[in-house]
Amino acid sequence: MSISERKQKEKEALRLLILNAAKKLFVEKGIEHTTIRNIADEINYSVGTVYVYFKDKNAIFHDLHSVGFKELGKAFKELFELEDPMTRLKKMGSVYIKFALENSEMYDLMFNLKAPMDYLEEQKYDLWPEGSETFGYVKKTVEDCINHGHFQDHNSEALSFMIWSLVHGMCSLEISQRTKGVKFSNPDTIMSEGYNEYLRMLEKL
């Protein structure tokens, strides 16, 4: 390994160290109470070192945001082994719910906090291909469904957005424990029951 290759590897390792520390603190303290100083202290480096790699806290959380979408996108991509698009679409929802519930703090960052989007708005070019790619898997699956005779006369992009919004809404309500305060007959199972109703609706389209 050359000197330049070794230095690049060390830089990438330190960048990953910063991201992992930020993620840990985000889970423990929440995004609003996590500072650059906290992150620097966590990895025993100076604040200046963190700023060498990231402009500010929003930039760090943007990268974490992208990591989450990469993980979800990878899970979606693997579903394309399923040839039947309707089967794939149904499975996508299950995968999405599993990801959201098992990574609730990351999910909150990905979809409910504005910090990463603030960072994107400050930049004047596309820095978020992971988000587009992840949604692209949903849209492609919906388009495949249309080509197989489902969802006739529907707009694929708008329908994909609606499906995403529906499943996202269920996940957000469950993660925020809003399902516990509405006095459902079975609050512990209302999410799975609601998703099953959605699957029954798909069978008719």
C-alpha positions as CSV (number, residue, x, y, z in Angstrom):
1,M,0.0,0.0,0.0
2,S,1.4,3.4,-1.0
3,I,1.7,6.3,1.4
4,S,-1.2,8.2,-0.3
5,E,-3.4,5.1,-0.1
6,R,-2.7,4.6,3.5
7,K,-3.5,8.3,4.3
8,Q,-6.7,8.0,2.4
9,K,-7.6,4.9,4.3
10,E,-6.9,6.7,7.6
11,K,-9.0,9.7,6.6
12,E,-11.9,7.5,5.7
13,A,-11.5,5.6,9.0
14,L,-11.6,8.9,11.0
15,R,-14.7,10.1,9.0
16,L,-16.5,6.8,9.8
17,L,-15.5,7.2,13.5
18,I,-17.1,10.7,13.6
19,L,-20.3,9.4,11.9
20,N,-20.5,6.4,14.3
21,A,-20.0,8.7,17.3
22,A,-22.6,11.1,16.0
23,K,-25.1,8.3,15.5
24,K,-24.5,7.0,19.0
25,L,-25.0,10.4,20.6
26,F,-28.1,11.0,18.4
27,V,-29.7,7.9,19.8
28,E,-28.6,8.7,23.4
29,K,-29.2,12.5,23.5
30,G,-31.3,13.3,20.4
31,I,-30.3,15.5,17.5
32,E,-31.2,18.8,19.2
33,H,-28.9,18.1,22.2
34,T,-26.0,16.7,20.3
35,T,-23.2,19.2,19.5
36,I,-20.0,19.1,17.6
37,R,-18.2,19.4,20.9
38,N,-20.0,16.3,22.2
39,I,-19.0,14.4,19.1
40,A,-15.4,15.5,19.3
41,D,-15.2,14.5,23.0
42,E,-16.8,11.1,22.2
43,I,-13.9,10.2,19.8
44,N,-11.2,12.1,21.8
45,Y,-10.3,14.4,19.0
46,S,-10.4,18.2,18.8
47,V,-13.5,20.1,17.6
48,G,-11.3,21.4,14.8
49,T,-10.7,17.8,13.6
50,V,-14.4,17.2,13.2
51,Y,-14.7,20.5,11.2
52,V,-12.0,19.3,8.8
53,Y,-14.5,16.5,7.7
54,F,-17.8,18.2,8.2
55,K,-19.0,21.8,7.8
56,D,-21.4,21.6,10.7
57,K,-23.8,19.3,12.5
58,N,-26.3,19.3,9.7
59,A,-23.6,18.0,7.3
60,I,-22.9,15.1,9.7
61,F,-26.6,14.3,10.0
62,H,-27.0,14.5,6.3
63,D,-24.4,11.8,5.9
64,L,-26.1,9.6,8.5
65,H,-29.4,10.3,6.7
66,S,-27.8,9.0,3.5
67,V,-26.5,5.9,5.3
68,G,-30.0,5.1,6.4
69,F,-31.3,5.4,2.8
70,K,-28.5,3.2,1.5
71,E,-29.4,0.5,4.0
72,L,-33.1,0.7,3.1
73,G,-32.3,0.9,-0.7
74,K,-30.1,-2.2,-0.5
75,A,-33.0,-4.1,1.2
76,F,-35.4,-2.9,-1.6
77,K,-32.9,-3.8,-4.3
78,E,-32.6,-7.4,-3.1
79,L,-36.4,-7.8,-3.5
80,F,-36.0,-7.5,-7.3
81,E,-35.2,-11.2,-7.1
82,L,-39.0,-11.6,-6.9
83,E,-40.3,-11.6,-10.5
84,D,-43.9,-11.0,-9.7
85,P,-44.1,-7.2,-9.1
86,M,-47.3,-7.4,-6.9
87,T,-45.5,-9.9,-4.6
88,R,-42.5,-7.6,-4.6
89,L,-44.6,-4.5,-3.7
90,K,-46.3,-6.3,-0.8
91,K,-42.9,-7.5,0.5
92,M,-41.5,-4.0,0.2
93,G,-44.0,-2.7,2.7
94,S,-43.1,-5.4,5.1
95,V,-39.4,-4.7,4.7
96,Y,-40.0,-1.0,5.2
97,I,-42.0,-1.5,8.4
98,K,-39.3,-3.9,9.7
99,F,-36.6,-1.3,9.0
100,A,-38.5,1.5,10.6
101,L,-39.3,-0.3,13.8
102,E,-35.9,-1.8,14.2
103,N,-34.1,1.5,13.5
104,S,-36.6,4.0,14.9
105,E,-34.0,6.7,15.8
106,M,-32.5,6.5,12.3
107,Y,-35.9,6.5,10.8
108,D,-36.8,9.6,12.6
109,L,-33.7,11.3,11.2
110,M,-34.5,10.0,7.7
111,F,-38.1,11.1,7.5
112,N,-39.2,13.3,10.3
113,L,-36.4,15.8,11.2
114,K,-35.6,18.7,8.9
115,A,-31.9,19.0,9.7
116,P,-30.6,16.9,6.7
117,M,-33.0,18.8,4.4
118,D,-31.7,22.1,5.6
119,Y,-28.2,21.0,4.6
120,L,-29.4,20.0,1.1
121,E,-31.1,23.3,0.6
122,E,-27.9,25.1,1.5
123,Q,-26.0,23.2,-1.2
124,K,-27.1,24.1,-4.7
125,Y,-26.8,20.7,-6.3
126,D,-27.9,17.2,-5.9
127,L,-26.2,15.5,-2.9
128,W,-28.9,12.9,-2.1
129,P,-28.9,10.2,-4.8
130,E,-29.7,7.6,-2.1
131,G,-33.1,9.0,-1.5
132,S,-34.0,9.2,-5.1
133,E,-32.7,5.7,-5.7
134,T,-34.7,4.2,-2.8
135,F,-37.9,5.8,-4.0
136,G,-37.0,4.7,-7.5
137,Y,-37.2,1.0,-6.5
138,V,-40.8,1.6,-5.3
139,K,-41.7,3.5,-8.5
140,K,-40.2,0.8,-10.7
141,T,-42.2,-1.9,-8.9
142,V,-45.4,0.1,-9.3
143,E,-44.6,0.6,-13.0
144,D,-44.0,-3.2,-13.3
145,C,-47.4,-3.8,-11.6
146,I,-49.1,-1.5,-14.1
147,N,-47.4,-3.3,-17.0
148,H,-48.8,-6.6,-15.5
149,G,-52.4,-5.3,-15.5
150,H,-52.7,-3.8,-12.1
151,F,-53.5,-0.1,-11.2
152,Q,-54.8,0.7,-14.7
153,D,-55.1,4.4,-15.5
154,H,-53.1,5.4,-12.4
155,N,-50.1,7.8,-12.5
156,S,-47.1,5.6,-11.4
157,E,-45.2,8.4,-9.6
158,A,-48.2,9.8,-7.7
159,L,-49.4,6.3,-6.8
160,S,-45.9,5.4,-5.6
161,F,-45.9,8.5,-3.4
162,M,-49.3,7.5,-2.0
163,I,-48.2,4.0,-1.1
164,W,-45.0,5.3,0.5
165,S,-47.0,7.9,2.4
166,L,-49.5,5.3,3.6
167,V,-46.8,2.9,5.0
168,H,-44.7,5.7,6.3
169,G,-47.7,7.1,8.2
170,M,-48.4,3.8,9.9
171,C,-44.7,3.5,10.9
172,S,-44.6,7.1,12.2
173,L,-47.7,6.7,14.3
174,E,-46.4,3.4,15.8
175,I,-42.9,4.8,16.5
176,S,-44.3,8.0,18.2
177,Q,-46.7,5.7,20.2
178,R,-49.8,7.5,18.8
179,T,-51.4,4.2,18.3
180,K,-51.5,3.7,22.1
181,G,-53.6,6.8,22.7
182,V,-56.5,6.4,20.3
183,K,-58.2,3.6,22.2
184,F,-58.0,1.0,19.5
185,S,-59.5,-2.4,20.4
186,N,-56.0,-3.9,20.0
187,P,-53.4,-1.2,20.0
188,D,-50.5,-3.7,20.1
189,T,-51.6,-5.2,16.8
190,I,-53.4,-2.3,15.0
191,M,-50.3,-1.7,12.8
192,S,-50.1,-5.2,11.5
193,E,-53.9,-5.3,11.1
194,G,-53.8,-2.0,9.2
195,Y,-51.1,-3.3,6.9
196,N,-53.0,-6.5,6.3
197,E,-56.1,-4.4,5.3
198,Y,-53.8,-2.5,2.8
199,L,-52.7,-5.8,1.4
200,R,-56.3,-6.9,0.9
201,M,-57.0,-3.7,-1.0
202,L,-54.0,-4.4,-3.3
203,E,-55.5,-7.8,-4.1
204,K,-58.5,-6.0,-5.7
205,L,-56.5,-3.6,-7.9
